[in-house]
Amino acid sequence: MVRAVQHLQSLAIAPQLYAFTSLWRFYVTTSPAYQEAQNHHAASIIWRWPHGRFRLSFAALANGWVDDWEPHQLCEEAAFPSSVEPLIRRLVDSTPSSAAGGTS
């Protein structure tokens, strides 16, 4: 999991991402706080250590922080970068625009 987090930190879009853990999951989102989660999405990353695989999924945060999101993808540790990067691109592309929030 440490190498996975280090890979995420190395991405050019890392400053746009926020992360938190919940029990045995690691979440990556564009929402800086739960109170701002409406219309945001998250990628769920679970390290399935007995099997040596990651379980990756993507969902809207409006459904809750710890739902068992489907569908999911399983990948070996070596395939993590190529498997997670499309999810991260999708996450950033789905970020609500600041104009939609109506700042004053």
C-alpha positions in Angstrom: 0.0 0.0 0.0 2.9 2.4 0.7 4.2 2.0 -2.9 0.6 2.6 -4.1 0.4 5.9 -2.2 3.8 6.9 -3.3 2.7 6.4 -6.9 -0.4 8.5 -6.4 1.8 11.3 -4.9 4.0 11.2 -8.0 1.2 12.0 -10.4 1.1 15.6 -11.8 -2.5 15.9 -10.7 -1.7 14.9 -7.1 -2.3 18.5 -5.7 -5.9 18.2 -6.9 -6.5 15.0 -4.9 -7.5 14.4 -1.3 -7.3 11.0 0.5 -8.6 9.4 3.6 -8.7 5.9 5.1 -11.7 4.0 6.5 -10.8 0.8 8.2 -9.1 -1.3 5.5 -9.8 1.1 2.5 -8.0 4.0 1.1 -10.1 6.6 -0.7 -8.9 9.2 -3.2 -11.3 12.1 -4.0 -11.4 15.7 -5.2 -13.5 16.8 -2.3 -11.5 18.5 0.5 -14.0 17.6 3.2 -17.1 15.4 3.7 -19.2 18.5 4.0 -18.2 19.4 0.4 -18.7 15.9 -1.0 -22.0 16.5 -2.8 -21.5 15.7 -6.5 -18.0 14.5 -6.0 -16.7 11.0 -6.7 -14.0 8.8 -5.2 -11.8 5.9 -6.1 -11.7 3.2 -3.5 -8.4 1.3 -3.1 -8.2 -1.9 -1.0 -5.1 -3.9 -0.6 -6.1 -7.6 -0.4 -2.9 -8.7 1.2 -3.7 -12.5 1.4 -4.1 -12.5 -2.4 -1.5 -9.9 -3.2 -4.0 -7.8 -5.2 -5.6 -4.4 -5.2 -9.4 -4.0 -5.4 -10.2 -0.7 -7.2 -13.6 0.8 -7.6 -15.2 4.2 -8.4 -18.5 5.8 -7.2 -20.3 9.0 -6.2 -19.7 10.1 -2.7 -23.4 10.9 -2.3 -23.8 7.2 -1.7 -21.7 7.3 1.4 -18.0 7.0 2.2 -17.8 3.3 2.9 -20.3 1.6 0.5 -19.1 -1.6 -1.1 -18.9 -0.1 -4.5 -19.5 -2.2 -7.7 -18.2 -2.8 -10.2 -14.7 -3.3 -9.1 -11.4 -4.3 -10.7 -8.7 -6.6 -9.2 -5.1 -6.0 -10.2 -1.7 -7.4 -9.1 0.7 -5.0 -7.3 2.8 -4.6 -10.5 -0.2 -3.5 -12.5 -1.4 -0.9 -9.9 -0.1 2.2 -11.8 -1.7 1.2 -15.1 -4.9 0.2 -13.4 -5.4 3.1 -11.1 -4.4 6.0 -13.4 -7.6 5.7 -15.6 -9.7 5.9 -12.4 -7.8 8.9 -11.2 -8.3 10.6 -14.6 -12.0 9.8 -14.4 -12.1 11.2 -10.9 -10.5 14.5 -11.9 -12.7 14.7 -15.1 -15.8 14.2 -12.9 -15.0 17.0 -10.4 -17.8 19.6 -10.2 -16.8 22.9 -11.6 -16.3 25.8 -9.2 -18.9 27.7 -11.1 -21.5 25.1 -10.3 -20.9 25.7 -6.6 -21.8 29.4 -6.9 -19.1 31.2 -4.8 -19.8 34.7 -3.7 
